[in-house]
């Protein structure tokens, strides 16, 4: 899964994305205190990193 696909998935599930220099930051008002960094990569996100992002977002 690429960075753009992850961002699209999170946006469709109510997460707000802010841009940083090396990472995007996903914040959701329904999950206070949870901030998910999303690395900026041109290639696919490694499977372990992807799993942790989805798990923290409550999508898997």
PDB file of N, H, CA, C and O in Angstrom:
ATOM      1  N   UNK A   1       0.850  -1.163   0.000  1.00  0.00           N
ATOM      2  CA  UNK A   1       0.000   0.000   0.000  1.00  0.00           C
ATOM      3  C   UNK A   1       0.904   1.238   0.000  1.00  0.00           C
ATOM      4  O   UNK A   1       1.893   1.288   0.732  1.00  0.00           O
ATOM      5  N   UNK A   2       0.567   2.220  -0.811  1.00  0.00           N
ATOM      6  H   UNK A   2      -0.236   2.179  -1.405  1.00  0.00           H
ATOM      7  CA  UNK A   2       1.391   3.412  -0.905  1.00  0.00           C
ATOM      8  C   UNK A   2       0.897   4.483   0.068  1.00  0.00           C
ATOM      9  O   UNK A   2      -0.166   4.356   0.676  1.00  0.00           O
ATOM     10  N   UNK A   3       1.684   5.517   0.193  1.00  0.00           N
ATOM     11  H   UNK A   3       2.547   5.620  -0.301  1.00  0.00           H
ATOM     12  CA  UNK A   3       1.345   6.638   1.082  1.00  0.00           C
ATOM     13  C   UNK A   3       0.004   7.252   0.695  1.00  0.00           C
ATOM     14  O   UNK A   3      -0.816   7.538   1.567  1.00  0.00           O
ATOM     15  N   UNK A   4      -0.229   7.458  -0.592  1.00  0.00           N
ATOM     16  H   UNK A   4       0.437   7.225  -1.301  1.00  0.00           H
ATOM     17  CA  UNK A   4      -1.475   8.074  -1.057  1.00  0.00           C
ATOM     18  C   UNK A   4      -2.686   7.215  -0.737  1.00  0.00           C
ATOM     19  O   UNK A   4      -3.739   7.740  -0.375  1.00  0.00           O
ATOM     20  N   UNK A   5      -2.550   5.897  -0.867  1.00  0.00           N
ATOM     21  H   UNK A   5      -1.695   5.470  -1.161  1.00  0.00           H
ATOM     22  CA  UNK A   5      -3.658   4.992  -0.553  1.00  0.00           C
ATOM     23  C   UNK A   5      -3.988   5.019   0.940  1.00  0.00           C
ATOM     24  O   UNK A   5      -5.158   4.991   1.322  1.00  0.00           O
ATOM     25  N   UNK A   6      -2.962   5.073   1.777  1.00  0.00           N
ATOM     26  H   UNK A   6      -2.011   5.096   1.467  1.00  0.00           H
ATOM     27  CA  UNK A   6      -3.182   5.142   3.225  1.00  0.00           C
ATOM     28  C   UNK A   6      -3.866   6.450   3.591  1.00  0.00           C
ATOM     29  O   UNK A   6      -4.813   6.455   4.377  1.00  0.00           O
ATOM     30  N   UNK A   7      -3.396   7.562   3.028  1.00  0.00           N
ATOM     31  H   UNK A   7      -2.627   7.558   2.389  1.00  0.00           H
ATOM     32  CA  UNK A   7      -4.003   8.857   3.321  1.00  0.00           C
ATOM     33  C   UNK A   7      -5.462   8.889   2.887  1.00  0.00           C
ATOM     34  O   UNK A   7      -6.309   9.408   3.614  1.00  0.00           O
ATOM     35  N   UNK A   8      -5.768   8.346   1.718  1.00  0.00           N
ATOM     36  H   UNK A   8      -5.080   7.924   1.127  1.00  0.00           H
ATOM     37  CA  UNK A   8      -7.144   8.306   1.233  1.00  0.00           C
ATOM     38  C   UNK A   8      -8.021   7.474   2.171  1.00  0.00           C
ATOM     39  O   UNK A   8      -9.145   7.868   2.481  1.00  0.00           O
ATOM     40  N   UNK A   9      -7.513   6.333   2.619  1.00  0.00           N
ATOM     41  H   UNK A   9      -6.599   6.013   2.367  1.00  0.00           H
ATOM     42  CA  UNK A   9      -8.251   5.458   3.523  1.00  0.00           C
ATOM     43  C   UNK A   9      -8.543   6.165   4.852  1.00  0.00           C
ATOM     44  O   UNK A   9      -9.660   6.096   5.365  1.00  0.00           O
ATOM     45  N   UNK A  10      -7.538   6.839   5.400  1.00  0.00           N
ATOM     46  H   UNK A  10      -6.631   6.894   4.983  1.00  0.00           H
ATOM     47  CA  UNK A  10      -7.732   7.535   6.667  1.00  0.00           C
ATOM     48  C   UNK A  10      -8.704   8.705   6.519  1.00  0.00           C
ATOM     49  O   UNK A  10      -9.555   8.910   7.384  1.00  0.00           O
ATOM     50  N   UNK A  11      -8.589   9.468   5.441  1.00  0.00           N
ATOM     51  H   UNK A  11      -7.898   9.301   4.738  1.00  0.00           H
ATOM     52  CA  UNK A  11      -9.498  10.600   5.212  1.00  0.00           C
ATOM     53  C   UNK A  11     -10.943  10.125   5.093  1.00  0.00           C
ATOM     54  O   UNK A  11     -11.857  10.776   5.600  1.00  0.00           O
ATOM     55  N   UNK A  12     -11.150   8.995   4.425  1.00  0.00           N
ATOM     56  H   UNK A  12     -10.408   8.466   4.013  1.00  0.00           H
ATOM     57  CA  UNK A  12     -12.504   8.455   4.272  1.00  0.00           C
ATOM     58  C   UNK A  12     -13.091   7.966   5.592  1.00  0.00           C
ATOM     59  O   UNK A  12     -14.306   7.805   5.708  1.00  0.00           O
ATOM     60  N   UNK A  13     -12.242   7.731   6.584  1.00  0.00           N
ATOM     61  H   UNK A  13     -11.255   7.862   6.490  1.00  0.00           H
ATOM     62  CA  UNK A  13     -12.703   7.268   7.886  1.00  0.00           C
ATOM     63  C   UNK A  13     -12.676   8.364   8.945  1.00  0.00           C
ATOM     64  O   UNK A  13     -12.708   8.066  10.139  1.00  0.00           O
ATOM     65  N   UNK A  14     -12.617   9.633   8.524  1.00  0.00           N
ATOM     66  H   UNK A  14     -12.591   9.875   7.554  1.00  0.00           H
ATOM     67  CA  UNK A  14     -12.757  10.746   9.450  1.00  0.00           C
ATOM     68  C   UNK A  14     -11.483  11.319  10.026  1.00  0.00           C
ATOM     69  O   UNK A  14     -11.552  12.183  10.900  1.00  0.00           O
ATOM     70  N   UNK A  15     -10.331  10.881   9.578  1.00  0.00           N
ATOM     71  H   UNK A  15     -10.275  10.180   8.867  1.00  0.00           H
ATOM     72  CA  UNK A  15      -9.062  11.388  10.084  1.00  0.00           C
ATOM     73  C   UNK A  15      -8.679  12.656   9.334  1.00  0.00           C
ATOM     74  O   UNK A  15      -8.862  12.739   8.120  1.00  0.00           O
ATOM     75  N   UNK A  16      -8.150  13.641  10.045  1.00  0.00           N
ATOM     76  H   UNK A  16      -8.001  13.574  11.032  1.00  0.00           H
ATOM     77  CA  UNK A  16      -7.636  14.873   9.454  1.00  0.00           C
ATOM     78  C   UNK A  16      -6.131  14.707   9.273  1.00  0.00           C
ATOM     79  O   UNK A  16      -5.442  14.227  10.173  1.00  0.00           O
ATOM     80  N   UNK A  17      -5.626  15.103   8.112  1.00  0.00           N
ATOM     81  H   UNK A  17      -6.186  15.492   7.381  1.00  0.00           H
ATOM     82  CA  UNK A  17      -4.210  14.934   7.789  1.00  0.00           C
ATOM     83  C   UNK A  17      -3.531  16.297   7.773  1.00  0.00           C
ATOM     84  O   UNK A  17      -3.973  17.210   7.076  1.00  0.00           O
ATOM     85  N   UNK A  18      -2.454  16.430   8.543  1.00  0.00           N
ATOM     86  H   UNK A  18      -2.095  15.688   9.109  1.00  0.00           H
ATOM     87  CA  UNK A  18      -1.627  17.632   8.483  1.00  0.00           C
ATOM     88  C   UNK A  18      -0.274  17.226   7.911  1.00  0.00           C
ATOM     89  O   UNK A  18       0.220  16.125   8.157  1.00  0.00           O
ATOM     90  N   UNK A  19       0.306  18.130   7.154  1.00  0.00           N
ATOM     91  H   UNK A  19      -0.094  19.024   6.955  1.00  0.00           H
ATOM     92  CA  UNK A  19       1.566  17.813   6.493  1.00  0.00           C
ATOM     93  C   UNK A  19       2.749  18.307   7.297  1.00  0.00           C
ATOM     94  O   UNK A  19       2.732  19.414   7.834  1.00  0.00           O
ATOM     95  N   UNK A  20       3.766  17.486   7.374  1.00  0.00           N
ATOM     96  H   UNK A  20       3.780  16.587   6.938  1.00  0.00           H
ATOM     97  CA  UNK A  20       5.027  17.844   8.002  1.00  0.00           C
ATOM     98  C   UNK A  20       6.135  17.747   6.970  1.00  0.00           C
ATOM     99  O   UNK A  20       5.868  17.560   5.783  1.00  0.00           O
ATOM    100  N   UNK A  21       7.354  17.870   7.409  1.00  0.00           N
ATOM    101  H   UNK A  21       7.571  18.021   8.374  1.00  0.00           H
ATOM    102  CA  UNK A  21       8.459  17.810   6.461  1.00  0.00           C
ATOM    103  C   UNK A  21       8.809  16.376   6.066  1.00  0.00           C
ATOM    104  O   UNK A  21       9.094  16.108   4.899  1.00  0.00           O
ATOM    105  N   UNK A  22       8.789  15.466   7.019  1.00  0.00           N
ATOM    106  H   UNK A  22       8.558  15.684   7.967  1.00  0.00           H
ATOM    107  CA  UNK A  22       9.150  14.079   6.724  1.00  0.00           C
ATOM    108  C   UNK A  22       7.998  13.103   6.882  1.00  0.00           C
ATOM    109  O   UNK A  22       8.037  11.998   6.340  1.00  0.00           O
ATOM    110  N   UNK A  23       6.971  13.506   7.626  1.00  0.00           N
ATOM    111  H   UNK A  23       6.940  14.403   8.067  1.00  0.00           H
ATOM    112  CA  UNK A  23       5.820  12.646   7.867  1.00  0.00           C
ATOM    113  C   UNK A  23       4.539  13.468   7.767  1.00  0.00           C
ATOM    114  O   UNK A  23       4.546  14.682   7.968  1.00  0.00           O
ATOM    115  N   UNK A  24       3.451  12.790   7.456  1.00  0.00           N
ATOM    116  H   UNK A  24       3.445  11.804   7.293  1.00  0.00           H
ATOM    117  CA  UNK A  24       2.129  13.362   7.603  1.00  0.00           C
ATOM    118  C   UNK A  24       1.682  12.979   9.008  1.00  0.00           C
ATOM    119  O   UNK A  24       2.184  12.011   9.580  1.00  0.00           O
ATOM    120  N   UNK A  25       0.744  13.729   9.563  1.00  0.00           N
ATOM    121  H   UNK A  25       0.336  14.515   9.099  1.00  0.00           H
ATOM    122  CA  UNK A  25       0.236  13.418  10.886  1.00  0.00           C
ATOM    123  C   UNK A  25      -1.275  13.310  10.800  1.00  0.00           C
ATOM    124  O   UNK A  25      -1.942  14.253  10.375  1.00  0.00           O
ATOM    125  N   UNK A  26      -1.820  12.173  11.199  1.00  0.00           N
ATOM    126  H   UNK A  26      -1.278  11.406  11.544  1.00  0.00           H
ATOM    127  CA  UNK A  26      -3.257  11.929  11.168  1.00  0.00           C
ATOM    128  C   UNK A  26      -3.825  12.138  12.569  1.00  0.00           C
ATOM    129  O   UNK A  26      -3.321  11.580  13.544  1.00  0.00           O
ATOM    130  N   UNK A  27      -4.884  12.952  12.655  1.00  0.00           N
ATOM    131  H   UNK A  27      -5.293  13.404  11.863  1.00  0.00           H
ATOM    132  CA  UNK A  27      -5.542  13.262  13.928  1.00  0.00           C
ATOM    133  C   UNK A  27      -7.036  13.082  13.729  1.00  0.00           C
ATOM    134  O   UNK A  27      -7.585  13.504  12.711  1.00  0.00           O
ATOM    135  N   UNK A  28      -7.699  12.456  14.696  1.00  0.00           N
ATOM    136  H   UNK A  28      -7.254  12.113  15.523  1.00  0.00           H
ATOM    137  CA  UNK A  28      -9.139  12.254  14.619  1.00  0.00           C
ATOM    138  C   UNK A  28      -9.779  12.757  15.901  1.00  0.00           C
ATOM    139  O   UNK A  28      -9.376  12.350  16.990  1.00  0.00           O
ATOM    140  N   UNK A  29     -10.783  13.648  15.790  1.00  0.00           N
ATOM    141  H   UNK A  29     -11.111  13.979  14.905  1.00  0.00           H
ATOM    142  CA  UNK A  29     -11.443  14.154  16.994  1.00  0.00           C
ATOM    143  C   UNK A  29     -12.182  13.072  17.784  1.00  0.00           C
ATOM    144  O   UNK A  29     -12.433  13.248  18.976  1.00  0.00           O
ATOM    145  N   UNK A  30     -12.530  11.967  17.145  1.00  0.00           N
ATOM    146  H   UNK A  30     -12.326  11.824  16.176  1.00  0.00           H
ATOM    147  CA  UNK A  30     -13.209  10.869  17.842  1.00  0.00           C
ATOM    148  C   UNK A  30     -12.250   9.999  18.645  1.00  0.00           C
ATOM    149  O   UNK A  30     -12.685   9.195  19.471  1.00  0.00           O
ATOM    150  N   UNK A  31     -10.954  10.153  18.411  1.00  0.00           N
ATOM    151  H   UNK A  31     -10.601  10.806  17.740  1.00  0.00           H
ATOM    152  CA  UNK A  31      -9.914   9.407  19.122  1.00  0.00           C
ATOM    153  C   UNK A  31      -8.968  10.409  19.778  1.00  0.00           C
ATOM    154  O   UNK A  31      -7.868  10.628  19.271  1.00  0.00           O
ATOM    155  N   UNK A  32      -9.369  11.027  20.899  1.00  0.00           N
ATOM    156  H   UNK A  32     -10.262  10.849  21.311  1.00  0.00           H
ATOM    157  CA  UNK A  32      -8.502  12.048  21.506  1.00  0.00           C
ATOM    158  C   UNK A  32      -7.179  11.453  21.978  1.00  0.00           C
ATOM    159  O   UNK A  32      -7.137  10.368  22.558  1.00  0.00           O
ATOM    160  N   UNK A  33      -6.118  12.178  21.718  1.00  0.00           N
ATOM    161  H   UNK A  33      -6.152  13.060  21.247  1.00  0.00           H
ATOM    162  CA  UNK A  33      -4.798  11.752  22.152  1.00  0.00           C
ATOM    163  C   UNK A  33      -4.084  10.839  21.180  1.00  0.00           C
ATOM    164  O   UNK A  33      -2.911  10.527  21.383  1.00  0.00           O
ATOM    165  N   UNK A  34      -4.761  10.398  20.123  1.00  0.00           N
ATOM    166  H   UNK A  34      -5.714  10.651  19.958  1.00  0.00           H
ATOM    167  CA  UNK A  34      -4.133   9.507  19.151  1.00  0.00           C
ATOM    168  C   UNK A  34      -3.649  10.340  17.970  1.00  0.00           C
ATOM    169  O   UNK A  34      -4.438  11.004  17.297  1.00  0.00           O
ATOM    170  N   UNK A  35      -2.350  10.294  17.730  1.00  0.00           N
ATOM    171  H   UNK A  35      -1.710   9.755  18.277  1.00  0.00           H
ATOM    172  CA  UNK A  35      -1.738  10.976  16.588  1.00  0.00           C
ATOM    173  C   UNK A  35      -0.907   9.932  15.856  1.00  0.00           C
ATOM    174  O   UNK A  35      -0.039   9.290  16.448  1.00  0.00           O
ATOM    175  N   UNK A  36      -1.175   9.770  14.578  1.00  0.00           N
ATOM    176  H   UNK A  36      -1.879  10.291  14.097  1.00  0.00           H
ATOM    177  CA  UNK A  36      -0.512   8.727  13.812  1.00  0.00           C
ATOM    178  C   UNK A  36       0.420   9.353  12.782  1.00  0.00           C
ATOM    179  O   UNK A  36      -0.049  10.043  11.877  1.00  0.00           O
ATOM    180  N   UNK A  37       1.730   9.129  12.898  1.00  0.00           N
ATOM    181  H   UNK A  37       2.110   8.569  13.634  1.00  0.00           H
ATOM    182  CA  UNK A  37       2.644   9.614  11.862  1.00  0.00           C
ATOM    183  C   UNK A  37       2.626   8.671  10.659  1.00  0.00           C
ATOM    184  O   UNK A  37       2.665   7.450  10.814  1.00  0.00           O
ATOM    185  N   UNK A  38       2.567   9.246   9.471  1.00  0.00           N
ATOM    186  H   UNK A  38       2.535  10.238   9.345  1.00  0.00           H
ATOM    187  CA  UNK A  38       2.578   8.473   8.239  1.00  0.00           C
ATOM    188  C   UNK A  38       3.792   8.903   7.421  1.00  0.00           C
ATOM    189  O   UNK A  38       3.865  10.056   6.995  1.00  0.00           O
ATOM    190  N   UNK A  39       4.743   8.002   7.194  1.00  0.00           N
ATOM    191  H   UNK A  39       4.683   7.065   7.540  1.00  0.00           H
ATOM    192  CA  UNK A  39       5.964   8.382   6.483  1.00  0.00           C
ATOM    193  C   UNK A  39       5.686   8.721   5.025  1.00  0.00           C
ATOM    194  O   UNK A  39       4.777   8.174   4.400  1.00  0.00           O
ATOM    195  N   UNK A  40       6.482   9.627   4.508  1.00  0.00           N
ATOM    196  H   UNK A  40       7.220  10.072   5.015  1.00  0.00           H
ATOM    197  CA  UNK A  40       6.396   9.991   3.096  1.00  0.00           C
ATOM    198  C   UNK A  40       7.395   9.130   2.329  1.00  0.00           C
ATOM    199  O   UNK A  40       8.606   9.329   2.427  1.00  0.00           O
ATOM    200  N   UNK A  41       6.872   8.172   1.566  1.00  0.00           N
ATOM    201  H   UNK A  41       5.889   8.011   1.487  1.00  0.00           H
ATOM    202  CA  UNK A  41       7.701   7.283   0.753  1.00  0.00           C
ATOM    203  C   UNK A  41       7.104   7.218  -0.638  1.00  0.00           C
ATOM    204  O   UNK A  41       5.884   7.268  -0.798  1.00  0.00           O
ATOM    205  N   UNK A  42       7.942   7.108  -1.625  1.00  0.00           N
ATOM    206  H   UNK A  42       8.932   7.067  -1.494  1.00  0.00           H
ATOM    207  CA  UNK A  42       7.451   6.925  -2.986  1.00  0.00           C
ATOM    208  C   UNK A  42       7.065   5.469  -3.229  1.00  0.00           C
ATOM    209  O   UNK A  42       6.201   5.179  -4.057  1.00  0.00           O
ATOM    210  N   UNK A  43       7.701   4.567  -2.513  1.00  0.00           N
ATOM    211  H   UNK A  43       8.403   4.802  -1.841  1.00  0.00           H
ATOM    212  CA  UNK A  43       7.435   3.137  -2.678  1.00  0.00           C
ATOM    213  C   UNK A  43       6.351   2.704  -1.698  1.00  0.00           C
ATOM    214  O   UNK A  43       5.771   3.530  -0.994  1.00  0.00           O
ATOM    215  N   UNK A  44       6.087   1.417  -1.660  1.00  0.00           N
ATOM    216  H   UNK A  44       6.558   0.746  -2.232  1.00  0.00           H
ATOM    217  CA  UNK A  44       5.120   0.878  -0.708  1.00  0.00           C
ATOM    218  C   UNK A  44       5.634   1.036   0.719  1.00  0.00           C
ATOM    219  O   UNK A  44       6.835   0.965   0.980  1.00  0.00           O
ATOM    220  N   UNK A  45       4.691   1.252   1.635  1.00  0.00           N
ATOM    221  H   UNK A  45       3.715   1.309   1.423  1.00  0.00           H
ATOM    222  CA  UNK A  45       5.020   1.320   3.055  1.00  0.00           C
ATOM    223  C   UNK A  45       5.307  -0.115   3.514  1.00  0.00           C
ATOM    224  O   UNK A  45       4.566  -1.026   3.148  1.00  0.00           O
ATOM    225  N   UNK A  46       6.362  -0.339   4.306  1.00  0.00           N
ATOM    226  H   UNK A  46       6.965   0.402   4.604  1.00  0.00           H
ATOM    227  CA  UNK A  46       6.665  -1.696   4.780  1.00  0.00           C
ATOM    228  C   UNK A  46       5.468  -2.303   5.532  1.00  0.00           C
ATOM    229  O   UNK A  46       4.729  -1.580   6.200  1.00  0.00           O
ATOM    230  N   UNK A  47       5.277  -3.616   5.426  1.00  0.00           N
ATOM    231  H   UNK A  47       5.877  -4.203   4.883  1.00  0.00           H
ATOM    232  CA  UNK A  47       4.105  -4.267   6.009  1.00  0.00           C
ATOM    233  C   UNK A  47       3.940  -4.031   7.511  1.00  0.00           C
ATOM    234  O   UNK A  47       2.819  -3.827   7.976  1.00  0.00           O
ATOM    235  N   UNK A  48       5.024  -4.055   8.273  1.00  0.00           N
ATOM    236  H   UNK A  48       5.934  -4.221   7.895  1.00  0.00           H
ATOM    237  CA  UNK A  48       4.922  -3.843   9.716  1.00  0.00           C
ATOM    238  C   UNK A  48       4.467  -2.430  10.053  1.00  0.00           C
ATOM    239  O   UNK A  48       3.662  -2.235  10.964  1.00  0.00           O
ATOM    240  N   UNK A  49       4.978  -1.451   9.328  1.00  0.00           N
ATOM    241  H   UNK A  49       5.632  -1.609   8.588  1.00  0.00           H
ATOM    242  CA  UNK A  49       4.590  -0.056   9.534  1.00  0.00           C
ATOM    243  C   UNK A  49       3.127   0.134   9.157  1.00  0.00           C
ATOM    244  O   UNK A  49       2.379   0.800   9.873  1.00  0.00           O
ATOM    245  N   UNK A  50       2.722  -0.447   8.040  1.00  0.00           N
ATOM    246  H   UNK A  50       3.330  -0.988   7.459  1.00  0.00           H
ATOM    247  CA  UNK A  50       1.336  -0.367   7.596  1.00  0.00           C
ATOM    248  C   UNK A  50       0.395  -0.970   8.635  1.00  0.00           C
ATOM    249  O   UNK A  50      -0.652  -0.398   8.940  1.00  0.00           O
ATOM    250  N   UNK A  51       0.770  -2.120   9.171  1.00  0.00           N
ATOM    251  H   UNK A  51       1.620  -2.584   8.923  1.00  0.00           H
ATOM    252  CA  UNK A  51      -0.048  -2.784  10.184  1.00  0.00           C
ATOM    253  C   UNK A  51      -0.221  -1.899  11.420  1.00  0.00           C
ATOM    254  O   UNK A  51      -1.322  -1.798  11.961  1.00  0.00           O
ATOM    255  N   UNK A  52       0.857  -1.261  11.864  1.00  0.00           N
ATOM    256  H   UNK A  52       1.751  -1.343  11.424  1.00  0.00           H
ATOM    257  CA  UNK A  52       0.791  -0.394  13.043  1.00  0.00           C
ATOM    258  C   UNK A  52      -0.082   0.846  12.787  1.00  0.00           C
ATOM    259  O   UNK A  52      -0.822   1.275  13.672  1.00  0.00           O
ATOM    260  N   UNK A  53       0.005   1.417  11.586  1.00  0.00           N
ATOM    261  H   UNK A  53       0.607   1.069  10.867  1.00  0.00           H
ATOM    262  CA  UNK A  53      -0.820   2.583  11.240  1.00  0.00           C
ATOM    263  C   UNK A  53      -2.308   2.200  11.262  1.00  0.00           C
ATOM    264  O   UNK A  53      -3.124   2.899  11.862  1.00  0.00           O
ATOM    265  N   UNK A  54      -2.646   1.097  10.610  1.00  0.00           N
ATOM    266  H   UNK A  54      -1.983   0.529  10.123  1.00  0.00           H
ATOM    267  CA  UNK A  54      -4.039   0.672  10.561  1.00  0.00           C
ATOM    268  C   UNK A  54      -4.570   0.277  11.937  1.00  0.00           C
ATOM    269  O   UNK A  54      -5.728   0.535  12.266  1.00  0.00           O
ATOM    270  N   UNK A  55      -3.719  -0.343  12.726  1.00  0.00           N
ATOM    271  H   UNK A  55      -2.778  -0.553  12.460  1.00  0.00           H
ATOM    272  CA  UNK A  55      -4.113  -0.759  14.073  1.00  0.00           C
ATOM    273  C   UNK A  55      -4.367   0.454  14.967  1.00  0.00           C
ATOM    274  O   UNK A  55      -5.335   0.478  15.726  1.00  0.00           O
ATOM    275  N   UNK A  56      -3.499   1.458  14.876  1.00  0.00           N
ATOM    276  H   UNK A  56      -2.712   1.439  14.259  1.00  0.00           H
ATOM    277  CA  UNK A  56      -3.660   2.669  15.679  1.00  0.00           C
ATOM    278  C   UNK A  56      -4.910   3.447  15.257  1.00  0.00           C
ATOM    279  O   UNK A  56      -5.541   4.112  16.079  1.00  0.00           O
ATOM    280  N   UNK A  57      -5.261   3.357  13.972  1.00  0.00           N
ATOM    281  H   UNK A  57      -4.748   2.817  13.305  1.00  0.00           H
ATOM    282  CA  UNK A  57      -6.457   4.046  13.464  1.00  0.00           C
ATOM    283  C   UNK A  57      -7.734   3.274  13.747  1.00  0.00           C
ATOM    284  O   UNK A  57      -8.833   3.790  13.539  1.00  0.00           O
ATOM    285  N   UNK A  58      -7.598   2.037  14.221  1.00  0.00           N
ATOM    286  H   UNK A  58      -6.706   1.618  14.390  1.00  0.00           H
ATOM    287  CA  UNK A  58      -8.768   1.220  14.521  1.00  0.00           C
ATOM    288  C   UNK A  58      -9.392   0.632  13.269  1.00  0.00           C
ATOM    289  O   UNK A  58     -10.589   0.349  13.256  1.00  0.00           O
ATOM    290  N   UNK A  59      -8.617   0.445  12.229  1.00  0.00           N
ATOM    291  H   UNK A  59      -7.644   0.675  12.239  1.00  0.00           H
ATOM    292  CA  UNK A  59      -9.136  -0.080  10.972  1.00  0.00           C
ATOM    293  C   UNK A  59      -8.814  -1.545  10.761  1.00  0.00           C
ATOM    294  O   UNK A  59      -9.306  -2.146   9.806  1.00  0.00           O
ATOM    295  N   UNK A  60      -8.000  -2.138  11.624  1.00  0.00           N
ATOM    296  H   UNK A  60      -7.601  -1.650  12.400  1.00  0.00           H
ATOM    297  CA  UNK A  60      -7.655  -3.542  11.446  1.00  0.00           C
ATOM    298  C   UNK A  60      -7.591  -4.234  12.773  1.00  0.00           C
ATOM    299  O   UNK A  60      -7.312  -5.431  12.833  1.00  0.00           O
TER     300      UNK A  60
END
